[in-house]
């Protein structure tokens, strides 16, 4: 489409686009919001460079696209209840978000958007990979599509945040500078969602299940489900679907959790990475 208030560059990779020509620290016109939203829906991820944002300015930008939500497992920054700091200290080994997933898919209404801002980045490494789960679904065989669309999954934070979850275990081994557990009762809950999600705005279908957040296929055991989850992850994360985004201080990414997987790379040992994250409320997956 032709844009009046922004410029959109799709040369970043197979999924996503870089938006320029707008200062998102300031209030945006209705037309600018409409155009950013249109670019986001079309390209699934939009990136902004060279922005200077306070936590409240970041939250105000995100609020243009829906009501903001809170994340149950981390404490927000003092200045804004919807902005959480994601920090990997130089002496930490395990990072936050270091596996292919969609954010918080284990709640009844997962966030539709994640807005991540780079406060401090390592000299090298720390990139984030984004995978187009819509195109990946389109390219599946008709037989596998039919199987997946007839099944639902049991989603839970327990695999990561639960009493036996990976973050709890890492914190106990002192591999993380911070315990990203907490909310123990909530961390054991389960919710049912479709394995293939239909986007409420575009009507497109996408792979929605992941190894970290989908405990099992309904009616299957975890052990029976893992091979299919692994297979789908391998399909979705082929190079032809994946964009690698190199962060710079002042970069911001907004991605659509309904149709994009992401993976924060943990390849910057001995260096610090500090991000601020906001999530925008979504609808129950269909």
Helices and strands as residue ranges (DSSP letters): E 7-9, E 17-20, H 30-43, E 45-48, H 55-62, G 63-65, E 68-69, E 84-88, E 113-120, E 128-132, H 133-138, H 142-149, E 152-155, H 158-161, H 166-172, H 184-187, E 191-194, E 196-198, E 205-207, E 214-217, H 222-236, G 239-241, E 242-245, E 252-256, E 260-264, E 273-280
